[in-house]
């Protein structure tokens, strides 16, 4: 009999523990709101640093056209990556990617190294809006195997 009584008491205690509170009150500190506001202000003043690959660098009369052509060919093969034509006096540069870590940039560099042997990794300020539309790394494959992308013909162009 005592065995059944102890089981009944255990079951009753378990049932009492599952009784829910109708309206729990959550209290938060004013300091938490101030901390969130400071975090937002900091991110607006200091854009995120990351890495990009520089694929093409050229100066001269037709360098902007050549860089734009290289960008179009790159985007035809890698439509999920972002590409930027930057004028860094006196050079036009083709920068690709928005990589948060050097390891991500190195992975993508290894994928395109056969097509762009002169490509290298550089630190840069990243485009925050591009992070909203990033594709997974498995989608970063060339459009076709036989397509030749533009790359510098000699080292003086790079």
VENRABEL-V291320 format. One record per pair of residues at least 12 apart in sequence whose ideal C-beta (glycine too) atoms are under 10 Angstrom apart, sorted by the first residue. I is the first residue (numbers start at 1). J is the second residue. Records with the same first field share a line. If there is no record, write none. Layout:
# VENRABEL-V291320
I=J + J
This chain:
# VENRABEL-V291320
43=128
46=125
47=125 + 126 + 127 + 128
48=98 + 100 + 125 + 126 + 127 + 128 + 131
49=100 + 123 + 124 + 125 + 126
50=97 + 98 + 99 + 100 + 101 + 102 + 104 + 105 + 123 + 124 + 125 + 126 + 127 + 131
51=95 + 97 + 98 + 99 + 100 + 101 + 102 + 103 + 104 + 105 + 106 + 108 + 109 + 121 + 122 + 123 + 124 + 126
52=82 + 83 + 84 + 86 + 93 + 94 + 95 + 96 + 97 + 98 + 99 + 105 + 108 + 121 + 122 + 123 + 124 + 125 + 126 + 127
53=74 + 81 + 83 + 94 + 95 + 96 + 97 + 99 + 105 + 106 + 108 + 109 + 112 + 113 + 116 + 119 + 120 + 121 + 122 + 124
54=86 + 88 + 91 + 93 + 94 + 95 + 96 + 97 + 116 + 118 + 119 + 120 + 121 + 122 + 124 + 158
55=67 + 70 + 71 + 74 + 83 + 93 + 94 + 95 + 96 + 97 + 109 + 112 + 115 + 116 + 118 + 119 + 120 + 149 + 150 + 151 + 152 + 158
56=68 + 69 + 70 + 71 + 73 + 74 + 83 + 85 + 91 + 92 + 93 + 94 + 95 + 96 + 116 + 118 + 119 + 149 + 150 + 151 + 152 + 157 + 158
57=86 + 88 + 91 + 92 + 93 + 94 + 95 + 118 + 120 + 152 + 157 + 158
58=70 + 90 + 91 + 92 + 93 + 94 + 152 + 156 + 157 + 158
59=87 + 88 + 89 + 90 + 91 + 92 + 93 + 157
60=90 + 91 + 92 + 157
62=92
63=85 + 87 + 90 + 91 + 92 + 93 + 157
64=85 + 87 + 92
65=92
66=92 + 94 + 150 + 152 + 157
67=83 + 84 + 85 + 86 + 87 + 91 + 92 + 93 + 94 + 150
68=83 + 85 + 92 + 94
69=94 + 150
70=83 + 85 + 92 + 94 + 96 + 116 + 149 + 150 + 151 + 152
71=83 + 84 + 85 + 94 + 95 + 96 + 150
72=150
73=94 + 115 + 147 + 148 + 149 + 150 + 151
74=94 + 96 + 112 + 115 + 116 + 149 + 150
75=96 + 143
76=142 + 143 + 144 + 147 + 149
77=112 + 115 + 140 + 141 + 142 + 143 + 144 + 147 + 148 + 149
78=96 + 97 + 108 + 111 + 112 + 115 + 135 + 139 + 140 + 141 + 142 + 143 + 149
79=135 + 139 + 140 + 143
80=133 + 134 + 135 + 136 + 137 + 139 + 140 + 141
81=96 + 97 + 98 + 99 + 108 + 111 + 112 + 130 + 134 + 135 + 139 + 140
82=95 + 96 + 97 + 98 + 126 + 127 + 129 + 130 + 131 + 133 + 134
83=95 + 96 + 97
84=96 + 97 + 98 + 124 + 127 + 130
86=124
93=122
94=116 + 119 + 150
95=122 + 124
96=108 + 109 + 112 + 116 + 119
97=109 + 112 + 121 + 124 + 126 + 130 + 134 + 140
98=124 + 125 + 126 + 127 + 128 + 129 + 130 + 131 + 134
99=121 + 124 + 126
100=126 + 131 + 134
102=121 + 123
104=121 + 137
105=120 + 121 + 122 + 123 + 124
106=121
107=137 + 140
108=121 + 137 + 140
109=121
111=137 + 140 + 141 + 142
112=140 + 142 + 149 + 151
114=142 + 149 + 151
115=142 + 147 + 148 + 149 + 150 + 151
116=149 + 150 + 151 + 152 + 158
117=151 + 152 + 158
118=151 + 152 + 154 + 155 + 157 + 158
119=151 + 152 + 158
120=158
